[in-house]
Structures are given as C-alpha cells and as structure tokens.
C-alpha cells in the first residue's frame, strides 16, 4: 500500500512547484529543519515544504480543493485554558488518509505542527514547528483561512449556537469509552456518545484537541443526525497494542444545544 509520503513525493497531480498564493497563512521551520508554508488562493489551500538553505529546490506543495471539501478548518477557544486554536484537515483522492496542520496560542505562547494520518486513523508522521519560527496571518485564530467555511468550537462558550436553538446548562450527551480489537486484530478505542435528551444533533466532536481522529463505527454513525433519548453515536480511534495512545483526555462535543467538554475523572 502506498504511504502518504510516497504519494506526496511521486504524484504530479498532488504537487506543484510553487505556491499560487503570494502571502501565507502560517509559516514555520519544522523540527527536521524543513520549512512548512500554509497558503491559499481563491479555491485551493496549499501546504508547502522546502529545504532550508536549498535555493535551487522549489520544494513541493500539497494541493487541497476547497469547493469539493478536501480542506476543512476549525477555529475555536478554550477560555478555561487561556487557549485559542486553529486546525486544518486535508483529504483527497490522492491522499490515502489525511493530513492536518494545528496551531494554537496558550497564554501568548505559539505552537504548531504537521501530521499525517493513514486510512486506519494511525498517525504515521507528526512533527512540530520549532519555537520562535512560527508566523501566522492576522485573524487566523478568529476567522481561519479567508474565503473558507469554518467549524467553530468554543469550550464553555455558547455563542456558536444559532438564535432558534435552546442552550442547555447541562450536557445533553453522555460519553463512555472501551477498548477492543477490530476483526483484523488492530487495537482500537471506542467512543460512544449517548443522547440524554430529545432531538439532539451532534455537529462535531474533537478528541484530545484534534490530535486523535474519530472514525464512524458504522454507516449509521455520523454527525448532524437527530438523536432521540437513548440513541447513540459510536466512533473508533486507533491506538497501540498497549492501548496507551489516544486515551481519552478531553472530548469537545458540539451540539445544537451547546458545546460541552468531557474529561475522565
């Protein structure tokens, strides 16, 4: 099976030799000393990589088509942690899995990184930006990439609800976890969301601040479907053989009744 790295460096349909956008949304030096640049044009998001000091190499760029949904961005905040964040997730026919860029500011301290995820939900590559090298466009943490729709998550803040939605003071979802093996013996965590209200719509769920990928357990488990009292949504998360990777530390669930944060006691 082709790895994402193989796809990135061999498929001309995924690569161009330069970013089409003159400016950047995010730029940093990664821990391997390569330079990562996130930029965009009217209908395309670009994730570019160049080797530092290599003036002859124009590098390579992952192209994500915005109208077809290949690029999805989330912006939000966690006031209790004094943190704001931006996440970009990219998929496409030539990407076997997904890629992601994360950026956050915690009490004024910037952090960012790049991740590759295979079809099983495993992180095959995760590399951080070097401190002090991160540069971002104004408004990235509030508006995201200009011209793109965005998902919004404000932990402890209900301003993201539309006016006709009644916000609940109490969680309308119950969260439970268990570990198990898929039929192919891959270890997984299962995250179950159970509705404890009527006509509850789960719009999004962000696990461990976007660092762990939730995969629907079956065809009926998906977001934006009304749930009756007792109905469930089940998601799988790939882990390691010791079930130590992607243990649930924080789950932010966005619903039509508000946004709720769950943490194990």
Buried (B, 14 or more C-beta within 10 A) or exposed (E): EEBBEEBBEEEEEBBBEEBEBEEBBBBBBBEEEBBBBBBBBEEBBBBBBBEEEEEEEEBBBBBBBBEEEBBBBBBBBBEEBEBBBBBBBBBBEBBBBBBBBBBBBEEEEBBBBBBBBBEBBBBBEBEBBEEEBBEBBEEBBEBBBEEBEBBBBBBBBBEBBEEEBEBBEEBBBEBEBEEEEEEEEBBBBBBBBBBBBEEBBBBBBBBBBBBBBBBEBEEEBEBEEEBEEEBBBBBBBBBEEEEEBBBBEBBBBBBBBBBBBBEEE
